[in-house]
Amino acid sequence: MGGPGWWRGGATPPAAGDLHPPHGVRHLLAAYDLSRDKLYGHVKPRKRRGEFLVFCRYLRSLYPPGVRLGLVLDNFSPHLSTRKDRRVSDWAAANNVELAYVPTNASWLNRIEAQFQALRYFTLDGTDHATHLEQASMIRRYIAWRNQNAHDQRLREIIDRAKVA
Protein backbone atom coordinates (compact mmCIF):
# COMPACT_ATOMS: atom_id res chain seq x y z
CA MET A 1 0.00 0.00 0.00
CA GLY A 2 2.93 2.35 0.24
CA GLY A 3 6.27 2.95 -1.35
CA PRO A 4 7.60 1.27 -4.45
CA GLY A 5 7.09 -2.25 -3.11
CA TRP A 6 3.29 -2.50 -3.05
CA TRP A 7 3.07 -4.22 -6.43
CA ARG A 8 2.95 -8.00 -5.99
CA GLY A 9 1.45 -8.94 -9.33
CA GLY A 10 4.66 -10.26 -10.88
CA ALA A 11 8.22 -9.33 -11.69
CA THR A 12 7.38 -6.22 -13.70
CA PRO A 13 4.94 -3.68 -12.27
CA PRO A 14 2.43 -2.14 -14.65
CA ALA A 15 3.00 1.29 -16.17
CA ALA A 16 2.37 4.17 -13.75
CA GLY A 17 -0.92 5.11 -15.43
CA ASP A 18 -2.23 1.57 -14.92
CA LEU A 19 -1.58 1.34 -11.18
CA HIS A 20 -4.69 0.76 -9.07
CA PRO A 21 -3.66 0.03 -5.48
CA PRO A 22 -6.16 -2.23 -3.75
CA HIS A 23 -8.66 -0.48 -1.47
CA GLY A 24 -7.99 2.96 -2.97
CA VAL A 25 -5.57 5.59 -1.73
CA ARG A 26 -5.35 7.81 1.33
CA HIS A 27 -4.68 11.53 1.43
CA LEU A 28 -2.45 13.46 3.79
CA LEU A 29 -3.76 16.87 4.79
CA ALA A 30 -0.69 18.59 6.18
CA ALA A 31 0.55 21.93 7.46
CA TYR A 32 3.99 23.21 8.34
CA ASP A 33 4.39 25.95 10.94
CA LEU A 34 7.49 27.92 9.96
CA SER A 35 7.71 29.80 13.27
CA ARG A 36 7.53 26.65 15.45
CA ASP A 37 9.19 24.28 12.94
CA LYS A 38 6.33 21.82 13.45
CA LEU A 39 4.56 19.56 11.01
CA TYR A 40 0.87 18.69 11.41
CA GLY A 41 -1.04 16.10 9.46
CA HIS A 42 -4.24 14.09 9.17
CA VAL A 43 -4.61 11.03 6.94
CA LYS A 44 -8.06 10.80 5.34
CA PRO A 45 -9.75 8.49 2.81
CA ARG A 46 -10.92 11.54 0.85
CA LYS A 47 -9.63 15.04 0.27
CA ARG A 48 -12.66 17.19 -0.33
CA ARG A 49 -13.65 20.62 0.91
CA GLY A 50 -15.34 19.21 4.02
CA GLU A 51 -12.23 17.30 5.12
CA PHE A 52 -10.06 20.29 4.30
CA LEU A 53 -12.22 22.57 6.47
CA VAL A 54 -12.09 20.11 9.38
CA PHE A 55 -8.29 20.21 9.12
CA CYS A 56 -8.36 24.03 8.96
CA ARG A 57 -10.47 24.13 12.13
CA TYR A 58 -7.89 21.89 13.81
CA LEU A 59 -5.07 24.24 12.76
CA ARG A 60 -7.04 27.27 14.00
CA SER A 61 -7.49 25.55 17.40
CA LEU A 62 -3.70 25.44 17.87
CA TYR A 63 -3.43 29.24 18.14
CA PRO A 64 -5.28 31.96 20.05
CA PRO A 65 -8.13 33.52 18.03
CA GLY A 66 -6.37 36.91 18.01
CA VAL A 67 -3.35 35.50 16.18
CA ARG A 68 -3.75 35.93 12.43
CA LEU A 69 -2.84 32.77 10.54
CA GLY A 70 -1.50 32.68 7.02
CA LEU A 71 -2.05 29.46 5.09
CA VAL A 72 -0.07 28.91 1.89
CA LEU A 73 -2.02 26.56 -0.36
CA ASP A 74 -1.70 25.01 -3.78
CA ASN A 75 -4.54 25.30 -6.26
CA PHE A 76 -6.06 21.90 -5.52
CA SER A 77 -9.83 22.35 -5.85
CA PRO A 78 -10.82 21.64 -2.18
CA HIS A 79 -8.64 24.60 -1.16
CA LEU A 80 -10.55 27.00 -3.36
CA SER A 81 -13.82 28.83 -3.02
CA THR A 82 -16.10 28.90 -6.01
CA ARG A 83 -19.23 30.83 -6.92
CA LYS A 84 -21.30 27.84 -5.80
CA ASP A 85 -19.26 26.93 -2.71
CA ARG A 86 -17.78 29.78 -0.64
CA ARG A 87 -17.15 27.72 2.51
CA VAL A 88 -13.35 28.06 2.42
CA SER A 89 -13.19 31.84 1.98
CA ASP A 90 -16.12 32.39 4.37
CA TRP A 91 -14.42 30.25 7.04
CA ALA A 92 -11.10 32.08 6.57
CA ALA A 93 -12.75 35.51 6.86
CA ALA A 94 -14.64 34.51 9.99
CA ASN A 95 -11.57 32.96 11.68
CA ASN A 96 -8.79 35.52 11.19
CA VAL A 97 -7.04 33.42 8.53
CA GLU A 98 -5.42 34.68 5.35
CA LEU A 99 -5.27 32.28 2.41
CA ALA A 100 -2.39 32.64 -0.05
CA TYR A 101 -2.22 30.46 -3.14
CA VAL A 102 0.99 29.53 -4.93
CA PRO A 103 0.85 29.93 -8.71
CA THR A 104 -0.32 26.95 -10.76
CA ASN A 105 2.51 24.43 -11.31
CA ALA A 106 4.66 26.16 -8.70
CA SER A 107 3.99 24.05 -5.61
CA TRP A 108 7.77 23.85 -5.18
CA LEU A 109 7.52 27.41 -3.82
CA ASN A 110 5.58 26.10 -0.83
CA ARG A 111 7.97 25.38 2.06
CA ILE A 112 6.04 22.26 3.08
CA GLU A 113 7.24 20.43 -0.05
CA ALA A 114 10.70 19.89 1.49
CA GLN A 115 8.96 18.37 4.54
CA PHE A 116 7.13 15.93 2.26
CA GLN A 117 10.46 14.83 0.80
CA ALA A 118 11.67 13.86 4.28
CA LEU A 119 8.35 12.18 5.12
CA ARG A 120 8.62 10.05 1.97
CA TYR A 121 12.25 9.17 2.74
CA PHE A 122 11.70 8.14 6.35
CA THR A 123 8.19 6.69 6.10
CA LEU A 124 7.18 5.49 2.65
CA ASP A 125 10.18 4.69 0.45
CA GLY A 126 10.67 0.95 0.08
CA THR A 127 7.75 0.04 2.32
CA ASP A 128 4.90 -2.35 1.80
CA HIS A 129 2.24 -1.53 4.39
CA ALA A 130 -0.38 -4.26 4.65
CA THR A 131 -3.22 -1.82 5.39
CA HIS A 132 -4.03 1.86 5.15
CA LEU A 133 -4.28 1.88 8.95
CA GLU A 134 -0.69 0.65 9.22
CA GLN A 135 0.49 3.26 6.73
CA ALA A 136 -1.38 6.08 8.49
CA SER A 137 0.08 4.98 11.82
CA MET A 138 3.58 5.11 10.34
CA ILE A 139 2.95 8.64 9.02
CA ARG A 140 1.57 9.81 12.38
CA ARG A 141 4.56 8.29 14.21
CA TYR A 142 6.94 10.00 11.78
CA ILE A 143 5.29 13.39 12.33
CA ALA A 144 5.56 12.98 16.11
CA TRP A 145 9.22 11.91 15.80
CA ARG A 146 9.96 14.73 13.36
CA ASN A 147 8.51 17.36 15.69
CA GLN A 148 10.57 16.00 18.61
CA ASN A 149 13.76 15.72 16.51
CA ALA A 150 13.53 18.74 14.22
CA HIS A 151 17.29 19.30 14.49
CA ASP A 152 18.28 15.72 13.61
CA GLN A 153 21.22 15.95 11.19
CA ARG A 154 19.90 13.41 8.66
CA LEU A 155 16.46 15.03 8.66
CA ARG A 156 17.98 18.50 8.13
CA GLU A 157 20.16 17.23 5.26
CA ILE A 158 17.14 15.80 3.41
CA ILE A 159 15.05 18.92 4.00
CA ASP A 160 17.87 21.27 3.01
CA ARG A 161 18.57 19.26 -0.15
CA ALA A 162 14.88 19.48 -1.10
CA LYS A 163 14.49 23.21 -0.34
CA VAL A 164 14.19 25.39 -3.38
CA ALA A 165 12.42 28.46 -2.03
Buried (B, 14 or more C-beta within 10 A) or exposed (E): BBBEEBEEEEEEBEEEEEEEEEEEEBBBBBBBBEEEEBBBBBBBEEBEBEBBBEBBEEBBEEBEEEEEBEBBBBEEEBBBBEEEEEBBBEBBEEBBBEBEBBEEEEBEEBBBBBBBBBBBBBBBEEBBBEEBEBBBEBBBEBBEBBBEEBEBEEBEEBBEEBEEE
